[in-house]
């Protein structure tokens, strides 16, 4: 393991939290690695008292500072789904969602919660390398249509475009659910859809970009991550649980997330369970990476896969272990190294969130 240093920034039953889940990671211009997660207070449940927490590393993810709480829900509800992005001026923009203490995904999808307890969207900003954060500012009315019920940002890092006519635009992939028809409850996967949050002024104002939500049961977009390909083209990869082949789907945008070139289509080349995954374009050498469990029917076997043709075909590039594993996020650390922040454990995927340094030379063809 000497070639793959692995640290553990979050471990269950520490710092007053039952479980840590939903990793997101970015690198600041100062070289600091910021690892975000949901700190779940009372249980491993997706709802209840959940804080957004952060650990900082100044040595490339080898060691970590103390745990900091970045965002909370004032009534001890949920603050979650961190979507951080680092801008060229050094500011770190964090988009996330909140819901009330008694709300659950099922209740929200069924339309059984009041508006103030449902999924609401917020932005916070750090101007000092992630040490302190601004007060949360709500943007729900700008990025959530009135009929949408469930709502989730990414999870994982968001994207700022560096090339092309939309350079500087922040793109946050997200997902939502539609109200049901007929006798359906609204909890069915067919009502899942995807969209993007866009900002062209550094996170000051926000609007909705592409929307892909067809309740046809074929591809139903869920948790989505994105990365910028050469020239500013956007590659998006999503979790889907539908009748389409496999459990992944992908899409491209030529206009900075405003629209999709085609709706999300199955990506059966990425075999794995129904789970979140992360994508990252690495320039020099040019390779597109995807991280996620590779066991076909279980959250296990965390693997980094690579594509040399912008996401058309995929190959295994780095296998972490055969252990249980679930959500993950990728970050470019330096010219020779990629970082992987991922959920894993010896006997279950949610025992810890680990961080592994992987040499880029291993990931190229």
N, C-alpha and C positions, 0 to 999 in steps of 0.2 A: 504493500500500500504506500510505499515511500514516494512513488511517482504521482500519487493522487491524494494529497493532503485533504483530510475531511475533518471539519469541526462541527460542533453542535450548538448553534446559537439559541435554540429553543428546545426545552425538554419538559415533558408533561409533569404536573405536580410540583412546579417550581414557581417562585415569585408570586404566590397567591393565586395561580391559575390552575385549573383542572387539566386543560389541554390547549395546545397551540396548533392552529391550522391556517391554511390559505396563505402560502408564502408569496412574497413579491420582493424583487431585489433590483437595485439600481447602483450605478457607480457615479459619484459626483466628480466635478472637475478637479477637486482637491485630492482625488484618489481614495475617498472614503467609500466603503461598501455599506449601503443601507439595506438591512434585512427587515422587512415588514411582515407581520402576521396578525391573525386574530387571536387575542388572548381570551379564552373562554372560561369564565369564572366558575360556574356551578357544575358543568358537565361538558361532554364532548359535543353536545347538541348544536345544531346550526342556528338556534334561536335562544333568546334569554339574554343574560348579562354578558356581553362580549365587548371588549375594548380593542382598538387598533393599537398595536405595540410595535416597538422598533428597537433593534440593536445596531450599533455602529462598529465598523472594523476599520482600523487605519493600516492594517498590514495585509490587505488582499483577502480577507476572510479566514485568516489563520487563527486569530483570536478576536474576541468580541467584548465591547464595553457593557455596562449595565443596561437593564431593561428600562425603556422609557415608554410612557403612555402618550400616544400622539393624538388620539381621538376617542371620544366616548359618546354615548347617548345619555343625555342628562337624567333620564328616568331609570337608568340601569337597564336599558334595552340594548339593542345590537348596533355596534359600529363595525362595519366589515367590508369585505371585497376591496382591499387596497389596490389602487391603480396609480402608482407613482411614475413620474417622468421628469427627467432633468433637462432644463433648457440651456441654450448656449450661454446665457448670461449667468449661469450658476444657480438660478432659482430652481427649487424642487417643487413641482406641483403635484398634489395628492388628491385624487378624486376617489370618493368612497360613498357608501350608502349607509343609511340608518333605518331602523324600524323600532316600534314600541316594544316594551318588555313582555307583553302577552301575545304578540303577533308571531305566527309561524308561517312557513312557506305555504303550507296547505290552506290555512285560513285566508291568506292573502289571495291565493289563486282562486279560492271559492268566493271571494268578494265579501268575506265575513269580518273585515276590520275597518275601523274608521280611517279616514284619509290621513289623519295626523299620526296614526300608528303604522301605516303602510310603508312601503319602500320609498325613501326620500334620498335625494342626491346632494352631496356637499363637496366643497373644495377647500383645501387648506394649502398654504404656501410656506416654505422655509427659504430664508435668504441667507442663512448662516450655516450651510452644509448639513442641514438636518438636525441641528442642535435644538432650535426652538421653532415653533409653528404658529402661524396666524390663527385667529379665531375662525371656526368653520363658517362658510358662507353657502347658503342653500341655493341650488340652481335647478331644482326639480321642475319648475314650470317651463324652463327652457329646453329640457332634454327628455321629458317624459310625457307622452301623449295621454290625454285624459282617460282613454279606455284601457290603457295598459295596467295590469295588476302586479304580477311579480316583476322585479327589476333588479339587475345585478351588473356591476361594472366588472369587466374582464373575467376572473381575477388574474393578477400578474402585472408586470410593468406595462405602461402605456407607451405610445410612440410619439416622437416629434420628428417631422419630416425634415431632412437635411438637403434634399436635392429637388430639382424641378420647379414648376411654377407655384407650387404650394409649400415651398420651403418655409419652415417656422411653424407650420400648423401642428397642433396637438390632436392626435387621434386616439380616442379611448373606445375600443370595442366593448359592447355591452349586450345584454339580452333581456328579454321581457316576455310576459305571457299575455295572451289575448283573452277577452271574456269568452266563455263557452257558448256553444249553440245547442239547441234542443235540450236533451236531458243530461248532457255532459256536466261534470262538476267544475271543470276548469283546471283540474289537476293533471289531466291527460297530457302526455308529451306533445301531441299534435298541435297544442296551442302555444308551444314555444316559438319564439322568434328572436332575431338578432338585429342590432342597429349599431351606429357609431355616434359618439359625442365628438364634436369638432370645435376647436377654438383657434382663431386666427390672430389673436392678440395676447398670447402668452397666458391664457387662462382667465382673462377678465370676463369675457362674454362667451357663451356656449350656445350651440344649436345641434339639431339632429342631422346626421349625414344619411348614409344609406339605411334602408329598412328592408329586411328579408324575413317576412312572416306569412307563410302560406300554410294554413292548417290542413295540409293534404296528407300528413302521415308519412311523407317520403323523407325529405331532409328537414328536420326541425331544429333550427339553430339554438344552441345553448351557450355555455361558457366559451368565449372566443378570445384569442390572442392574435396579435398582428406584428409584422415587421416590415421595414422599408427595403425594397429591392433596389438595384442600381437604377438611377434615373428618376427615382421618386415613386415608382410603382409600388403598390401596397399588396402584401400577401397576408391573407387571413386564414386561420385554421380554427375549427370549432369542434366541440363535443356535440354529438347527436345520438339520440336513441330513437330510431325510427325504422321504417321498412327498407331504407336504402342499404346497400352493401356496407358492411363494416360499422365502425363507431365514430369515424371522423369524417369531416367534410371540409372543403376549402374553397376559397374564392380570391379574386384579384380586383383591385381598384386602380384605374389609371388616372383618376382625378382627385386623389388625396382623401379617399373615403367618402366622397360625396355620393357616388353611385358605385355599383358593382359591375364589372364587365359582363359577368353572367351570375345568376343566383348561385348560392352555395351548392356544390356538387359533391358526391361521395368521393372520399380519398381512401380507398380500400388498401392502399399500399402501406398505411400506418396501422398495423394490427395492435389491438389493445382493448382494455375494458372501457366502459363508459366512464370517462374521467376528464378533468381539465388537463390541458397540455400547454407547453410554451414553445414559441418559435423565435428564432434570432438569426438575422443575416450577419455573417462575418465577412467583411471585406478584407482582402489581402491576407490569407488566401480566400478566394470567393467560395463560400459554402453556406447553404441554408440549413439550420439546425432545428430539430424538434425534440423536446424532452417529454417523456411520459412513460408509464408502465407498459411493458411489452407482453406480459402474459395475456393471452386472448380473453380469458374469462375471470380474471381476478386482479385486484389492485396490488400488483407485485412486479418485480423485475424492472426497476427503474433503468431506462435506457435512453441514450442520446442517439438519435438517428440523423442522417445527413442526406442532403439532396444537392446534386451537382447540376441540376437543370431547373432551378427555381421552383421546386415543389412538385414536379411531374412524377418523378420516381424517387424512391428512398432506399437507403441502406443502413444497416446497423453500424454505428461508429464507436460507441463506448457503452459498455454495460457496467452499471454501478455494482449491482449485486442481485441475487435471486430473492432477496428478502421482500416482505410486504412494503409497498410504496404507493403513493397516490399523487397529490398535486405537486407542481414544480414550477420554477421560473429560471430563465437563463439570463446571463449578463456577460458582456465582454469586459474582462478585467484589464488586459494589456495586450500588447502585440502578440504574445505567445500563449495566452491563457483565457479560457472561458470558465465562468463560475456557474454552478448549478445549486440552487436552493430547493430542497425537496423534502416532502413528508416521508418518513420511513420509521421502521422499528423492527425489533427481532421477532415479535409475536403479533404485531398489528401495525398498520400503516400510519397510525396517529400517535405513536409514542414520542416522536421528536420531529424537529425540522433540522436537517443537516445541511451543510454547505461543502461542496466538493470543488476543488480546483482541477481542471482538465486541460492538458496541453493541446493547443489547437492542432499541432502536428499530428496528433492521434486521430483527429476528426476529418482530415482531408483525405481524398481518395487514394 
